[in-house]
Amino acid sequence: MAVNVKDLRKTPEGYFTSRWGLPEYTDWMDEIMSWKENCYIGDWSFVWNRRIKGPDAIKLFSDISTASFETFDVGQAKHVVNCNEDGKVLHNGILSRLSEDELMLQGRNGFWADYKLRHGNYKATLQADDLAKFQVSGPNSLHVIEKACGESIRDIQFMHFRKLRIAGLDVIALRQGMAGELGYEIQAPIQHHRELHDAILKAGKEFGIRRLGGRAVFINHLEACFPTVIIDYIPAFMSDNMLDYFNEFKAAMRSFETVNQIAGSFEGKEINDYYKSPIELGWSNVVKFDHEFIGRMALEEETAHPKRTMRTLVWNAEDVIEVYASLYRKGQPYHFMDMPLHGHAARPAGVPMGRQGDEGRKTGGCDHIPRLQLLLSADALVVPDRH
């Protein structure tokens, strides 16, 4: 058996905040408000990068990704999702086209691309790369980057990029954003990490820039209802039929980076019960059936007859207050709910919401949104049977 479900209910140490530096720089409430009121700088340099070259580079990703590559211009980036044969999500990441036959992939799916490249017949090469990557997001992010580079960047469209110079360095600016806010990711060779960071921070001082710490970093994903691996789903390669790749994936990564954990009331009989599809996760917009890809048949069936759909749920404020009030009363308190993010584990199911015997819903973590005074969860809710 590839993995024991019970083992995934143990909390691992030292992973969820260490990658972004400190847990907090000002405080998590101030940092969460930054992408609404001013802007932040967050360090995503830990994300894996793979440079792919060759005439079959795009064919490789077309074969293993749900995204369409009918249109993919130089200077454009795409959200790419990889699935197993059952249409369940293995990985997702960002793929950028650097030139006619050169791509840059950011995310864990670089391991899957490398595996399929070596086990396939593609005229392409794949090499690891190391980049400093800083996300600058919020209403003032445009002004910060323009001051840092000394030129207008208003020509850069969403999910497109071009070269700039900041502090004498050649960098790439990718326009993106997680919670509907304006944002950019600035990339440069890793040896320029410190000088690039300091230059952006200096340029942002007059615009109220904040540094984003580990406690606040997941919250904009929830606000956008954009699922995060481990928190909202676990990768669908831990079954016996993918044991070869699973073992290779674990061997290629440091132990604390292979964390997979589940929580919640749902008790699946096997690991497959915890997997989710891109349809369930709200990524149907990047599932295109204009090409053959792994998992296509299963996703065509699910698209025609969806079982669940992703929605954001707002918790009842009085219920949340009752949970915290119980800490100051005699007797057994309710299970503690941390803030701003409760738990760092995939919560594939919570309290059943369908008919008796139904699996109900598959639930993510719950996050607090300051200033709005809301506690939110991203849930895959059952689509009602209309027959």
C-alpha positions, 0 to 999 in steps of 0.5 A: 500500500502506497500510503496509510490514511491514518498516518496522514492525520499526524501533524508534521513539524516546521514546514508551513511558515518557514518558507516565507521567513518570519511568521509575522513582520508587523502582525497578521491582521495588518499584513492581510489588509495590505493587499486591500489598502496598500501592498505587500512583498512576499518571498516565493523563492522556495517554489521549484523551477524547471526550464524546459527546452526543445521542439516538443516542450509544448507537446509534453505539457499539452499531453499532461495538462488540462490547459489548452495550448492552441494559443500560447504566445512568447511572453505569456503564462498559463495556470497548468493542472496535471491529473491522473487517469481518474481526473484527480489533481496531481499538481498545479503550477505556472508555465511561462513561454520564454521563447519559441521552444523554451518554457519555465515551469514554477511549482511541484509539477516540475517533478511530474513533467520530468518523470513523463519526459523521461518515460516518454518520447519527447525531443526536449530537455528539462533542467532545474533552475533557481530564481529569486521570486518576490510577489508584490500585490495590492492597489499600490503594487503598480506604483512600487514596481514603476518606481523601482524600475523607473518606467511604466509597466501598464502595458503588461496584461494579466498572466503576461510578462516582460523584462525590466531593470531594477537596481541594475539587475535584469528581471522579469515582471509577471503580472498576476494576483491572488485575491482579485488585486493588482499584483506582480511577481518579480523574478531574477537569478537567486544570487540577486535575492537580497539586493532585489528584495531590498530595492523593492522594499525601498521603493515601496516605503512611501506606498506603505508596503508590508512584508508578508509573513507565514501566518497571513500568506494563505489568506488571499488564496481563500479570499479568491477561492483558489485551492492550495495543496495540502490545505484544500486537497492532497496530491492524487499520486499516493495510490498503489498504481502510482507508487513508482512516481510517488517514491521518486517524488519523495526521494527528490524532495526534502522530507519536510517538503513532502508533507501531506496531511488530512483532517476533518470528520470524514473517514475515507476507506482508502486514500482515493476517497480524499482526492479532488478533481479540477472541477471540484476545486473550481478550476474548470476554466483551465480544463479544455477538451481541444486536445488529448491529455491524461484524465480527459475521459474522466473529466469529460464525464464529470463536466457533463455530470458534476458531483461537487462544486467549489463555493465559499461559505461564511461562518455564523459569527455567533457560533465562532464567538461561542467557540472562543467564549468556551475557553473562559468558562468552566468545563470542557472548551470547544476544539480550539480554532486558530487564526488567521488559518485554522489548521494546515491540513487538507480537510476533504470533508466536514459535517455532511450536508446531503441526505443521510448516507451522503458524503455531503461536502469536502471542506477546506480550512477556515480563515479569518478575514480582518476588517470584514469580521468574517470567518470563511471556508472554501468547500466543495459542495454537492451538486443537487440531483435535479432529476 
